[in-house]
Amino acid sequence: MSETSGVADTHTTTPATAPDRRPVYRQIAALAIPTFGQLIAEPAFVMIDTAIVGHISNAALAGLSIGSTVVLTTVGLCVFLAYGTTSQVARLMGAGKRKEGMEVGIDGMWLAFGIGVVVCGLLVAFSTPLCRLMGARGEVLTSARIYLNATIFGLPAMLLVYAANGIFRGLQKVRITLIAAVSGAALNTALEVLFVFGFGWGILGSGAATLIAEWYMGLALTIPALVWARKEGASWLPRLAGILGSAGDGFPLFLRTLALRVCLAGTVVAAAHLGEQVLAAYQAVNSTWNFGLNMLDAVGIAGQSLVATELGARHKGRARMMTDLSAKAGMAMGIVVGLIMIILGITAASLFSPSPAVRTLITVGMAVEGVFMPIAGWMWALDGILIGAGDYRYLAATCSLTALIYVGALTPLTLWAQTWTSQAWRTVMLWSAINFLFIGARAVFNGLRARGDAWMDRALEAA
């Protein structure tokens, strides 16, 4: 590539000097597989909760859908704690500024803990109105409130996990995240079976098991992050300027995530208005979808870390190559995940509900979602890379526009679907809208941005 905007490309990729692409794919895999471990933590907890709570009652499963959506939305809004920290740490590491990179990570952890405490207090005060706002009534409201109140106090721990993983990803030391996630999921499963079926606590036992597993993961990842920071000479003490800097850099990412979470919360509201069976099936499909999306996100975060490091080292040519290969890897992963979802929808729907009607809707929803997974994989990879380059404002603007398009279209579609007698077609409409309007719009915006050089040039100028 040629010099653009006064920024020299120190590594061009001509046919004579183009590096072997297989090592890059191995780098992506080496980062993506362990990163997936961290990403699946909260969705895995919810999927385990779903499989167990689904055998209590339809009302309990529908209530879990509402309560877990509040939790996942809250945690998801703070994803900038990981994404922003990853980008900053990786760029500083690429520039050889290891101590500064670790201090940015510590600042992110202090910010995470502070946000977690504040948000926890707010949810304690407003849990019931939030569940009502999302359409929960009667037994569904009772179940949603019980689950939410049980899991709320694990939020500070999960936000610490997000921030600590920003450090691990930036350092490209991510195996520990896989260990923590697997052991956390195992602990959650064992406690859930004990509390729900052994002690007979019902949905309260599900929430209590998740709470304990969250704090286990929080400690398992925070302590090693602090140890690595100390090895690089970084202080553990909070730095007000650094915390405010992390908050300022993360604000556009917060707006981006807020817009996306509005879309997902709107989908739950739509499902609630389409009937208890549709909502119960949506919870099962959505928990599996979230699990699959985190497999896609792992590829995006691997590309994010690699591209951010190359940009920090001012290697524009290699950054472009890694962008292209990461996008292809994301699409390939989407094909695999899509096929798995379709197969699970056909063979494993009974794991989520004893109701034949709900199982049928789960099969339908997973089939629709599976078809669209490849484009989601491609889009998610580009999303992570643009975050890694610090292109936060563009992502905030385009995701806000996506939210306007999606929510604006979903409302009349839901009103129209309420006139249908077929629950299956209502489910098809819901998941088709998600993919055409939510995933599709983001794919267009990210694809157009990634084709140009403006996002890379801006990152190089800031390096």
C-alpha positions as CSV (number, residue, x, y, z in Angstrom):
1,M,0.0,0.0,0.0
2,S,1.1,3.5,-0.6
3,E,1.6,6.3,1.8
4,T,-1.7,7.8,2.8
5,S,-2.4,10.9,4.9
6,G,1.3,11.3,5.6
7,V,1.5,7.9,7.3
8,A,4.2,5.6,6.0
9,D,3.3,2.0,5.5
10,T,6.4,0.1,6.8
11,H,5.2,-3.3,5.6
12,T,3.7,-3.5,2.1
13,T,2.5,-6.8,0.8
14,T,3.7,-7.2,-2.8
15,P,3.7,-10.7,-4.4
16,A,7.5,-10.9,-3.7
17,T,7.3,-10.1,0.0
18,A,3.8,-11.3,0.9
19,P,4.0,-13.4,4.1
20,D,2.6,-16.9,4.3
21,R,-1.0,-16.5,5.5
22,R,-1.1,-19.8,7.3
23,P,0.8,-18.5,10.4
24,V,-1.7,-15.6,10.6
25,Y,-4.6,-18.1,10.7
26,R,-2.8,-20.0,13.4
27,Q,-2.4,-16.7,15.3
28,I,-6.1,-16.0,15.0
29,A,-6.9,-19.5,16.2
30,A,-4.4,-19.4,19.1
31,L,-6.2,-16.2,20.3
32,A,-9.8,-17.0,19.3
33,I,-10.1,-20.4,21.0
34,P,-9.1,-19.2,24.5
35,T,-10.9,-15.9,24.1
36,F,-14.1,-17.8,23.4
37,G,-13.7,-19.2,26.9
38,Q,-14.1,-15.8,28.5
39,L,-16.8,-14.7,26.1
40,I,-19.1,-17.6,26.8
41,A,-19.0,-17.2,30.5
42,E,-22.2,-15.2,31.0
43,P,-24.1,-16.7,27.9
44,A,-23.1,-20.2,29.2
45,F,-24.5,-19.4,32.6
46,V,-27.7,-18.3,31.0
47,M,-27.9,-21.3,28.7
48,I,-27.3,-23.7,31.6
49,D,-30.0,-21.8,33.5
50,T,-32.3,-22.1,30.5
51,A,-31.9,-25.8,30.2
52,I,-32.6,-26.4,33.9
53,V,-35.3,-23.8,34.4
54,G,-37.1,-24.9,31.3
55,H,-38.1,-28.1,33.2
56,I,-39.7,-26.1,36.0
57,S,-42.5,-24.5,34.0
58,N,-43.2,-22.3,30.9
59,A,-43.8,-19.3,33.2
60,A,-40.4,-19.8,34.8
61,L,-38.6,-20.1,31.4
62,A,-40.4,-17.0,30.2
63,G,-39.5,-15.2,33.4
64,L,-35.9,-16.2,33.0
65,S,-36.0,-14.7,29.5
66,I,-37.0,-11.3,31.0
67,G,-34.6,-11.5,33.9
68,S,-31.6,-12.7,32.0
69,T,-32.2,-10.1,29.3
70,V,-31.9,-7.4,31.9
71,V,-28.6,-8.9,33.2
72,L,-27.1,-9.5,29.8
73,T,-28.1,-6.0,28.6
74,T,-26.5,-4.5,31.7
75,V,-23.3,-6.5,31.3
76,G,-23.3,-6.0,27.5
77,L,-23.5,-2.2,27.9
78,C,-20.2,-2.4,29.7
79,V,-18.5,-4.5,27.1
80,F,-16.4,-1.4,26.3
81,L,-14.4,-2.2,29.4
82,A,-13.0,-5.2,27.5
83,Y,-13.0,-3.9,24.0
84,G,-11.5,-0.5,24.8
85,T,-8.9,-1.9,27.1
86,T,-7.9,-4.5,24.6
87,S,-7.4,-1.9,21.9
88,Q,-5.4,0.4,24.1
89,V,-3.2,-2.3,25.7
90,A,-2.5,-3.9,22.3
91,R,-1.5,-0.7,20.6
92,L,0.7,0.3,23.5
93,M,2.3,-3.2,23.5
94,G,2.9,-2.9,19.8
95,A,4.6,0.4,20.4
96,G,6.8,-1.2,23.1
97,K,5.2,0.7,26.0
98,R,4.5,-2.3,28.2
99,K,4.2,-0.5,31.6
100,E,1.9,2.2,30.2
101,G,-0.2,-0.6,28.6
102,M,-0.6,-2.4,31.9
103,E,-1.5,0.9,33.7
104,V,-4.3,1.4,31.2
105,G,-5.5,-2.1,32.0
106,I,-5.5,-1.4,35.8
107,D,-7.4,1.9,35.2
108,G,-10.0,-0.1,33.3
109,M,-10.4,-2.5,36.2
110,W,-11.0,0.3,38.7
111,L,-13.6,1.8,36.3
112,A,-15.2,-1.6,35.9
113,F,-15.6,-2.2,39.7
114,G,-17.0,1.3,40.2
115,I,-19.5,1.0,37.5
116,G,-20.5,-2.5,38.8
117,V,-21.2,-1.2,42.3
118,V,-23.3,1.7,41.0
119,V,-25.3,-0.4,38.5
120,C,-25.9,-3.1,41.1
121,G,-27.5,-0.5,43.4
122,L,-29.7,0.9,40.6
123,L,-30.9,-2.6,39.6
124,V,-31.8,-3.4,43.2
125,A,-34.0,-0.3,43.3
126,F,-35.6,-0.8,39.9
127,S,-35.7,-4.5,39.2
128,T,-39.5,-4.9,39.3
129,P,-40.3,-1.8,37.1
130,L,-37.7,-3.0,34.6
131,C,-39.3,-6.4,34.4
132,R,-42.8,-4.9,34.0
133,L,-41.5,-2.5,31.3
134,M,-40.3,-5.5,29.3
135,G,-43.8,-7.1,29.4
136,A,-43.6,-9.5,32.3
137,R,-46.9,-10.1,34.2
138,G,-48.3,-12.5,36.7
139,E,-46.2,-15.7,37.3
140,V,-43.7,-14.5,34.6
141,L,-43.1,-11.3,36.5
142,T,-42.6,-13.2,39.8
143,S,-40.0,-15.5,38.2
144,A,-38.2,-12.7,36.4
145,R,-37.9,-10.7,39.6
146,I,-36.6,-13.6,41.6
147,Y,-33.9,-14.5,39.1
148,L,-32.8,-10.9,38.6
149,N,-32.6,-10.1,42.3
150,A,-30.5,-13.3,42.8
151,T,-28.0,-12.5,40.1
152,I,-27.7,-8.7,40.5
153,F,-24.9,-8.9,43.0
154,G,-22.6,-10.7,40.7
155,L,-22.4,-7.7,38.3
156,P,-19.3,-6.1,39.8
157,A,-17.5,-9.5,39.4
158,M,-18.5,-9.9,35.8
159,L,-17.5,-6.4,34.9
160,L,-14.1,-7.0,36.5
161,V,-13.8,-10.1,34.3
162,Y,-14.5,-7.9,31.2
163,A,-11.8,-5.4,32.2
164,A,-9.2,-8.0,33.2
165,N,-9.7,-9.8,29.9
166,G,-8.8,-6.5,28.1
167,I,-5.4,-6.9,29.7
168,F,-5.1,-10.6,28.7
169,R,-6.1,-10.0,25.2
170,G,-3.8,-7.0,24.8
171,L,-0.9,-9.1,26.1
172,Q,-2.1,-12.0,23.9
173,K,-2.1,-14.2,27.0
174,V,-5.6,-15.6,26.9
175,R,-5.5,-19.3,27.9
176,I,-6.3,-18.4,31.4
177,T,-9.7,-17.1,30.2
178,L,-10.6,-20.6,28.9
179,I,-9.6,-22.2,32.2
180,A,-11.7,-19.8,34.2
181,A,-14.7,-20.1,31.9
182,V,-14.7,-23.9,31.8
183,S,-14.3,-24.2,35.5
184,G,-16.9,-21.5,36.1
185,A,-19.4,-23.2,33.9
186,A,-18.8,-26.5,35.7
187,L,-19.3,-24.9,39.1
188,N,-22.5,-23.2,37.9
189,T,-23.9,-26.4,36.5
190,A,-23.1,-28.4,39.7
191,L,-24.6,-25.8,42.0
192,E,-27.6,-25.3,39.8
193,V,-28.5,-29.0,39.9
194,L,-28.0,-29.0,43.6
195,F,-30.0,-25.9,44.4
196,V,-32.9,-26.3,41.9
197,F,-33.5,-30.1,42.1
198,G,-31.6,-31.1,45.3
199,F,-32.8,-28.2,47.6
200,G,-36.0,-27.5,45.6
201,W,-35.3,-23.7,45.4
202,G,-36.7,-23.4,41.8
203,I,-35.6,-20.4,39.8
204,L,-34.1,-18.8,42.9
205,G,-31.6,-21.7,43.0
206,S,-30.7,-21.0,39.4
207,G,-29.9,-17.4,40.2
208,A,-27.9,-18.2,43.3
209,A,-25.7,-20.7,41.4
210,T,-25.0,-18.1,38.8
211,L,-24.1,-15.5,41.4
212,I,-21.5,-17.8,43.1
213,A,-20.0,-18.8,39.7
214,E,-19.7,-15.1,38.7
215,W,-17.7,-14.2,41.8
216,Y,-15.5,-17.3,41.3
217,M,-14.6,-16.1,37.8
218,G,-14.1,-12.5,38.9
219,L,-11.5,-13.5,41.5
220,A,-9.9,-16.2,39.2
221,L,-9.2,-13.5,36.5
222,T,-8.6,-10.4,38.6
223,I,-5.8,-11.8,40.7
224,P,-3.6,-13.0,37.7
225,A,-4.2,-9.7,36.0
226,L,-2.9,-7.8,39.0
227,V,0.1,-10.1,39.2
228,W,1.0,-9.5,35.5
229,A,0.6,-5.8,36.0
230,R,3.1,-5.8,38.9
231,K,5.6,-7.8,36.8
232,E,5.6,-4.9,34.3
233,G,6.1,-2.4,37.1
234,A,2.5,-1.0,36.9
235,S,0.9,0.4,40.0
236,W,-2.3,-1.1,41.4
237,L,-3.4,2.3,42.8
238,P,-6.3,4.1,41.0
239,R,-5.3,7.0,38.8
240,L,-8.1,9.5,38.4
241,A,-6.8,10.8,35.1
242,G,-6.4,7.3,33.7
243,I,-9.9,6.2,34.9
244,L,-11.4,9.3,33.3
245,G,-9.4,8.7,30.2
246,S,-10.7,5.1,30.0
247,A,-14.3,6.3,30.6
248,G,-13.9,9.0,27.9
249,D,-12.5,6.6,25.3
250,G,-15.2,4.1,26.2
251,F,-18.1,6.4,25.9
252,P,-18.6,6.0,22.1
253,L,-18.4,2.3,22.6
254,F,-21.0,2.6,25.3
255,L,-23.3,4.4,22.9
256,R,-22.6,1.7,20.3
257,T,-23.5,-1.0,22.7
258,L,-26.5,0.9,24.1
259,A,-27.9,1.1,20.6
260,L,-27.4,-2.6,20.0
261,R,-28.9,-3.6,23.4
262,V,-31.9,-1.4,22.7
263,C,-32.5,-3.6,19.6
264,L,-32.1,-6.9,21.6
265,A,-34.3,-5.6,24.4
266,G,-36.9,-4.5,21.9
267,T,-36.8,-8.0,20.5
268,V,-37.7,-9.5,23.9
269,V,-40.6,-7.1,24.2
270,A,-41.8,-8.1,20.8
271,A,-41.6,-11.8,21.7
272,A,-43.5,-11.1,25.0
273,H,-46.3,-9.5,23.0
274,L,-46.4,-12.5,20.6
275,G,-47.3,-15.0,23.4
276,E,-45.9,-17.0,26.2
277,Q,-44.9,-19.9,24.0
278,V,-43.1,-17.6,21.5
279,L,-41.2,-15.9,24.4
280,A,-40.3,-19.2,26.0
281,A,-38.9,-20.5,22.6
282,Y,-37.2,-17.2,22.0
283,Q,-35.3,-17.6,25.3
284,A,-34.0,-21.1,24.3
285,V,-33.0,-20.0,20.8
286,N,-31.5,-16.7,22.0
287,S,-29.4,-18.4,24.7
288,T,-28.0,-20.7,22.0
289,W,-27.6,-17.9,19.6
290,N,-25.7,-15.8,22.2
291,F,-23.4,-18.8,22.7
292,G,-22.8,-19.1,19.0
293,L,-22.2,-15.4,18.6
294,N,-19.5,-15.5,21.1
295,M,-17.7,-18.1,19.0
296,L,-17.9,-15.5,16.2
297,D,-16.9,-12.7,18.5
298,A,-13.8,-14.7,19.6
299,V,-12.6,-14.5,16.0
300,G,-13.3,-10.8,15.9
301,I,-11.4,-10.2,19.1
302,A,-8.5,-12.2,17.9
303,G,-8.4,-10.0,14.8
304,Q,-8.9,-7.0,16.9
305,S,-5.8,-7.7,19.1
306,L,-3.6,-8.6,16.1
307,V,-4.6,-5.7,13.9
308,A,-4.3,-3.2,16.9
309,T,-0.8,-4.5,17.6
310,E,0.2,-4.1,14.0
311,L,-1.2,-0.6,13.9
312,G,0.6,0.3,17.1
313,A,3.8,-0.9,15.4
314,R,2.8,1.2,12.3
315,H,2.6,-1.9,10.0
316,K,-0.3,-0.9,7.8
317,G,0.2,-3.6,5.2
318,R,0.1,-6.4,7.7
319,A,-2.9,-4.7,9.4
320,R,-4.7,-4.8,6.1
321,M,-3.8,-8.4,5.5
322,M,-4.9,-9.5,9.0
323,T,-8.2,-7.6,8.5
324,D,-9.0,-9.6,5.3
325,L,-8.0,-12.9,6.8
326,S,-9.9,-12.3,10.0
327,A,-13.1,-11.5,8.0
328,K,-12.7,-14.7,6.0
329,A,-12.1,-16.7,9.2
330,G,-15.2,-15.1,10.7
331,M,-17.4,-16.2,7.8
332,A,-16.0,-19.7,7.9
333,M,-16.8,-19.9,11.7
334,G,-20.3,-18.6,10.9
335,I,-20.9,-21.5,8.5
336,V,-19.8,-24.0,11.2
337,V,-21.9,-22.4,13.9
338,G,-24.9,-22.1,11.6
339,L,-24.8,-25.8,10.8
340,I,-24.5,-26.7,14.5
341,M,-27.5,-24.5,15.4
342,I,-29.7,-26.2,12.8
343,I,-28.6,-29.6,14.0
344,L,-29.2,-28.7,17.6
345,G,-32.6,-27.3,16.7
346,I,-33.6,-30.6,15.2
347,T,-32.1,-32.9,17.8
348,A,-31.8,-31.1,21.1
349,A,-35.0,-28.9,21.5
350,S,-36.2,-31.2,24.2
351,L,-33.3,-30.1,26.4
352,F,-34.9,-26.7,26.8
353,S,-38.6,-27.5,27.3
354,P,-40.9,-30.5,27.9
355,S,-43.7,-28.8,25.9
356,P,-44.1,-30.1,22.3
357,A,-45.3,-26.7,21.1
358,V,-42.4,-24.8,22.5
359,R,-39.9,-27.5,21.2
360,T,-41.4,-27.0,17.7
361,L,-40.9,-23.2,17.9
362,I,-37.3,-23.8,19.1
363,T,-36.5,-25.9,16.1
364,V,-38.0,-23.3,13.7
365,G,-36.1,-20.4,15.4
366,M,-32.8,-22.2,15.3
367,A,-33.2,-23.2,11.6
368,V,-33.8,-19.6,10.6
369,E,-30.9,-18.3,12.7
370,G,-28.5,-21.0,11.4
371,V,-29.0,-19.9,7.8
372,F,-27.9,-16.4,8.5
373,M,-24.8,-17.2,10.7
374,P,-22.2,-16.9,8.0
375,I,-22.9,-13.2,7.3
376,A,-23.0,-12.6,11.1
377,G,-19.6,-14.2,11.4
378,W,-18.2,-11.9,8.7
379,M,-19.8,-8.8,10.2
380,W,-18.6,-9.6,13.8
381,A,-15.0,-10.0,12.7
382,L,-15.0,-6.6,11.0
383,D,-16.7,-5.1,14.1
384,G,-14.0,-6.3,16.4
385,I,-11.3,-5.0,14.0
386,L,-12.8,-1.6,13.8
387,I,-13.0,-1.4,17.6
388,G,-9.3,-2.5,17.8
389,A,-8.4,0.4,15.5
390,G,-10.2,2.8,17.8
391,D,-12.9,3.7,15.2
392,Y,-15.4,4.2,18.0
393,R,-17.3,7.2,16.7
394,Y,-18.1,5.6,13.4
395,L,-19.4,2.4,15.1
396,A,-21.5,4.5,17.6
397,A,-23.1,6.5,14.7
398,T,-23.8,3.4,12.5
399,C,-25.1,1.3,15.3
400,S,-27.4,4.1,16.4
401,L,-28.7,4.3,12.9
402,T,-29.2,0.5,12.9
403,A,-31.2,0.8,16.1
404,L,-33.5,3.4,14.5
405,I,-34.0,1.2,11.5
406,Y,-34.6,-2.0,13.4
407,V,-36.9,-0.8,16.2
408,G,-38.8,1.4,13.8
409,A,-39.5,-1.7,11.6
410,L,-40.0,-4.2,14.4
411,T,-42.9,-2.4,16.0
412,P,-45.3,-2.6,13.0
413,L,-44.0,-6.1,12.2
414,T,-45.0,-7.2,15.7
415,L,-48.4,-5.7,15.5
416,W,-49.0,-7.4,12.2
417,A,-47.7,-10.8,13.5
418,Q,-50.1,-10.6,16.4
419,T,-53.0,-11.0,13.9
420,W,-51.5,-14.4,12.8
421,T,-52.7,-17.6,14.4
422,S,-49.5,-19.6,13.6
423,Q,-47.0,-19.4,16.4
424,A,-44.4,-20.9,14.0
425,W,-44.7,-18.0,11.5
426,R,-44.5,-15.5,14.4
427,T,-41.2,-17.1,15.3
428,V,-40.0,-17.0,11.7
429,M,-40.9,-13.3,11.5
430,L,-39.0,-12.5,14.8
431,W,-35.7,-14.2,13.8
432,S,-35.9,-13.0,10.2
433,A,-36.3,-9.4,11.4
434,I,-33.2,-9.8,13.6
435,N,-31.1,-11.0,10.7
436,F,-32.3,-8.8,7.9
437,L,-32.5,-5.6,9.8
438,F,-30.2,-5.9,12.8
439,I,-27.3,-8.0,11.5
440,G,-27.8,-7.0,7.9
441,A,-27.6,-3.3,8.4
442,R,-24.5,-3.6,10.6
443,A,-22.9,-5.8,7.9
444,V,-23.4,-3.2,5.3
445,F,-22.0,-0.4,7.4
446,N,-18.9,-2.4,8.6
447,G,-18.2,-3.7,5.1
448,L,-18.2,-0.2,3.6
449,R,-15.9,1.1,6.3
450,A,-13.4,-1.8,6.1
451,R,-13.0,-1.3,2.4
452,G,-11.4,2.1,2.8
453,D,-8.2,3.2,4.6
454,A,-9.6,6.1,6.8
455,W,-10.0,4.0,9.9
456,M,-6.4,2.7,9.7
457,D,-4.9,6.1,8.9
458,R,-6.6,7.6,11.9
459,A,-5.2,4.8,14.2
460,L,-1.7,5.3,12.7
461,E,-1.8,9.0,13.3
462,A,-2.8,8.4,16.9
463,A,-0.1,5.8,17.5
